[in-house]
Amino acid sequence: MPQDPAAGAAVVSDLGLQFQLAGTLLCFGLGLVLKRGATNRPWLAWWTGSFGAMAVALTALVFRYQLLPILPLDTLQRHDTELAALFHGLYAGAKLLFFGCLLAGTWLFATRQPLPRMGLKAGLALIVVVSILFALAPAELDPLMAWQGGIAVPVFLACAWLLVGLPERERTRGSKLLATVYLLLAVLWTLYIPGFLSSNRPGEKTLLGWLTLHNSYVDVLFEFLLGFGMILAVLDDVFRRAEEARAARLREVAASEARLAQIIRAASDGIVLLDAERRIVHGNPAALEILGCTQEDVVGQSFDQFLPAGTPEGLWTSTSGSHRTGETPPGGSELRGHRRNGIEFPMELSIRAIGDGTPEGFVLILRDRTHRVRLDEERERMQAQLAQAARLETIGRMVSGVAHELNNPLTAILAFAQDLEAQSKSLTDTEALTTVVQQAQRCRAIVQDLLTFARGKRDDREAIPAHELVVRALPALERHAASRGVALRVDVAGGLPTLDCNPSGIEQVLTNLVVNALQATPAGGTVTIRAGVAGNRVALVVEDDGPGIPADALPRLFEPFFTTKAPGEGTGLGLSVSHAICEQHGGTLSAENRIGAGGRVVGARFTAALPFVDRRSVARPVLAKGVERPRIERPRIERPAPVPVPAAGLRRLLIVDDEAPIRVAIRRFLERRGWSVDEARDGREALTLLGLEDGAVPNAVRYDAIVTDLKMPGVSGIEIHDRLAALAPNDLAKLVLITGDTASADVAEFVARLRQPLVQKPFDMRALADLLDRTAPPTAA
C-alpha cells in the first residue's frame, strides 16, 4: 500500500525534534558543568541559558506533537486548538529568549561591559507580549517559524559583528569559530524564511522543502557547533587570562625587585650581603660610604677586616635562631668598627642569617654612630643645663619669696636702729647702733642680691659701647688687684659693637668675675680681662692663674649660696646674680678650667657672652606719650646728722602699712623731724581718713604727704593711688609708695604707669625723710 507523504514527514519532524531536544539538553548540561569551573564569566551563564531556553521551546513542540494530532489547527476541535496555540506561544517565547540570551552573552564576551538595563527590560517585554499573542491567536507552526526568522537573522548578524569587531589581541580560535557559526546561522535562517512560507508539499523534493523538513537535524548540528565554539572561546579566555596574570605577576616581581634594589641603594643604613664564609658579596652605597671603600675594593674580601680584634664568634651564631623562629633581635650590637683606612668609629651592627640550619649567608645592617654619639653627648649636656636651669628657677622662686618676707622686718630694724642712732648720747651706744645699722644695710644688700638673682636687675637699659663698660669698672678693680699683689691685664679689641644693656648690671657682672679671680689668684699672678666679638655676641672673658674649679663644684657653680670659699668669706650669691643678669640680657655666663701643657689645669676662665641687640623674650613696657617712668628712690648710706628743727608749724603725714613695726618706726623717726604722723593699719582705714570711700567728701587736703605700702590685704596701695587720681587729682603729688615686691604681674603693670616716687624696702630712713622734704618742703618761719 503506498505510504502517506504527510505522515512520513510528520514522523521525520517528530524524530528530528526529539533528536534536537537531546542534543540541546546535552549542550545545556555541558554549559552548566563548564560554568561551575569557569567563574567570573557572566557571558557563559547567558550562553548556557540560551540552550536552556531552546530546550524549553523544543519540549513545547514535542508535547504538541505527542498530545495532539498532526493536523491543521482549523481541523482540530476547539480545546485542541487552544492547547496547540498555548504550546505554540510557549515555543515562540522560549525561542525569543534563546535569541536574547545568545545576544546578551556575546555582548558581554565582546565588550566586557554590563548589559543596558533598558535593553533587558525591552527584551523581556517583547518575549512576554509575543508569547501571549501566539497563545491567544492560534497560528500554524510554519508561519511561526518564518516569523522567527525575521528576528533570528538580525540577532545572528549582530553577534557575528560583535565578535568580528574584537581587537586583534582578543581574537581567539573560539571567537573566530563563533563568528563563523553566527554568519552561517544567519544564512540558514535566511533560507528558512521562504522555505516555511512556500506552499511546497511534503513530498516535493526541493532544497527549501528538504531544509524545512529536516530543519531539526540541521539545527542540532549548528547547536553543537555553537556549543563547541562557546567552550573553545571560554577555554581561550581562561588561557589568555592566565597568561595575562602570569605576565602581570612577572611584571610585579620585576618591579618589586627594582623597587627593592632602589630601596637598598637609597637606604641611609649600610646593607652588606655576605656569603657563608663571611666574604662580601654586595654592599649598598651607604655601606661603602660608612666603610670608606668602593665595591671593587671589598667584593670577595672578608668582612672581619672592618671589625675590632677579638670580636666574639657568638655575634654570628646568635643570629640563626631568630631567623628560624621569625623573631626580630632586639637591636644591633654596638662596637668600635674600622674604616678601610684603619680609622676607628662607633658602629652599630645588626646581623641576620640566610637559610635554615647552617647559614648560607648573612645580611648586615651597618650604622655609623659618630653623629648619634655626638648628639647623645649634646643631649646629656642640654639635659644637665635644663636640670640646672630648673633647679635655679625653683631656688629663684623660693629666694624671691624669702627676700620679700625679709624686707618688712629689715625695714623696721633699720628704721629703729637709725632712729636710736640719731638720739644716742653715748659714744659706746653710737658705736653699737652704727654696727646694727651697718649690718642691717649688709642684710639689705644680700636681700637685693637675692632679688636680683630671682628676677634680674631693673630693666633700665641704654646703648653703650662694650669697651666703655670695661673702662668704667677698671679703676676700682685696679686698686683691688694692687692691694692683693696681682697684675691686672686688660686686652680689649677695638671697634667693639654697642650693647643695649643695663650698664650697672653688666658692671656688676664684670666686677664679680674679676673679684673672684683676684681672690683665687696667688700674689704675683695675673688676672686677664679680654673683650672681643664671638659670632654675633660680645664676649667678656676673665682668666686667672689660680688652682681652677674643682670638677665636683663646676655643675653647681651658679647655684645661690654655693661657694668654694672659706666660711665667712662670701655669701655664694655673686656668680648666681651674675648668671641671672646675663640671662636677663639674652646672654650666657659659662665657666671652664684653663688647660695647659700636659693637660694640667692652669686656672679658670669665665665668659659672659652678650648679644648685640636685646633678645629678651619679655618686652619692656611701653609708656604712653608724655608719661615718665616712675622714680624708684635708692636709699643712700650716710653718717648720722643732726636732726633739723622745723622752722614753723608741723607738717601732717599719713602712713599706711599693714606692718605695725614699720608704721611705728616711720612715725618715731619723722616726728623728731617735725612731722605730725597719723597711722592707718590697712587700705580701708586709709580711704576713710582720706575721704575716698564711696559717697564721701575727699579730705586728702589735710595731709602734706601720704606714704603707703603697695601690697596690703584688702585695699592695696594701688587702689589708694587710683582713687586719689580719680577723686582728688591735685593731691596725687603728695603720694609716696613703698614696697618690697616689684616682681608680681599686677605690681609690674602698675609701676609701668606710675609717676609718683616708689621706694623699695628696706630703705634708709634719712633717704625717706629727704624725699618727703622734697615732696612737702617745710615752711619758713
C-alpha angles and dihedrals in degrees: 000000000000115000118245107245092209093054091048092050090050091053091049091049093046093050090045091053092051091046091049091047091053092049092047093051089050091054090045091053093047089051092053092050092047092047091058092056099039104056127178091039107112094178090066089059091053092047090049089048091054090060089047090053090048090051090053091050093049092045089055091054093045090054090046091055094041098046102035134046116262094245136120112282094241089061095053127089118264098258091045089051092052092048091049090049090052091053090047091051091049090049092050093049093046091049090051089050088051091055092045094051091049091051093045094048093047090048091053092045094050102038103025086215128124119265116261109257091218091055092051092050093046093049092049092049091050092051093051094046094048092047092051093046095052091044092052097038108047114218134175118260097243095059088044090054091048090050090052089055089065088062099035097056096056091043093052092045091049091051091049091048092052092052096043089052094059116121114264094251091055096049108106136171091263094051092048092049091048092050090051093048091049091052092048090048090052089053092045094052090046086061092043093061098065091034094059092040095051122095094231114147120234091252097053110106107219130131093250091046092050091049093050091047094048099031092121091058091047092046094051089052090054091045089057089049090050092049092048091048091048092050091047091048091051093048090048090050091049091050093046092050091048090052091047091048090048091049090047091050090049090050090048091050091049091046091046091051090048091049091047090050090049091048091050091047093046096042114120089212119075114251120195127181116209131186124230091277090054092250116149114257100169140351129192121232093262092055092047090050092049092049093042097233144099130250092254091052097060111022107117094015126113116264090217089085088074094051127082118260114269096030104167118246088227087077088072102033094050091067099067098071095051090051094052095047095043092239121143116229112244093246146314129294117258114220143141109271130192126231122218090267092052098254113143121231136170108265135184112209127192118186127197123184120225118222135013123284110357107028114251090198144325137252113211127198112202127194126183104223096189094104092040092052089052090048091049090051091047091047091051089049092049091046090052090049091048091048089049091048091048091048091049091047091052092047089046093056091048092046092049091054094045092047092050091050090050094052096073098050090041089053091053093045093049093045096049092044092052091045092052091042090056090053097042115125097178124076089217092053091045091052092049093046091046088055090050090050092048093049091046089051088049089052088049090054090050090050090049089051090050091052091046090053092046099047108002131247123303113289097242098141132177137171110262132162112254095233091055090062089059093045092052093052097043103083096060092040093051091053091049092048092049091051090056096043093244124136115235113208120190122200110177119168118229124247096029114175124254118264127214098219149123100270096204091050094052090044088053090052092050092045093050092049095047094045090051090048092050091050091050095046118084120230111285092030129116134241115198127203115198129181125185146129118281111182108305094341140076111238120210106194127189118189129182139187094231130121093278130236119307112245092236092051097049097080092050098040096112097044114115116255091014111126139159092206125103117273112282095021098093145004096225091238103103098082095037091052091046090049091052092049092051092049091049088057092051091254138110138239117208136176133204141157122258111237120209135183115327092017093286120153108243100175145311133287127204120190125194108193114194126183121239090236134037107274100174117139092220114067120221116251113267112222122218117258112282094015115121126213115259115265109240106199116220113211115238124219110234138167115253111280130193113276108248117234113227114245096217142010126339121276116226122232132183115207116195118190134132090219108085095199091057092049092049093047093050092045093050093048097044096043088062088053093057103271128134104217130202120190130217117192094206143356095273092058089047091055089053093050092047094045091238098130120113110286094007127121112249110252102175091115091081091068124073093200139008123206115190136173113240100220117046134144113267110356109029131204087256091063091046089053093048094048091049090050091050103038105025108018092163090062095049091092089066092065123106118178127207126192144163094203127062097148103078117098097243092048092047090051091049094047089054090063098033120116099174123089116277118200119196121222132273094043137171109258092218090055090050091048091051090050091051090048088056091046095048110013116206114257119248120249 
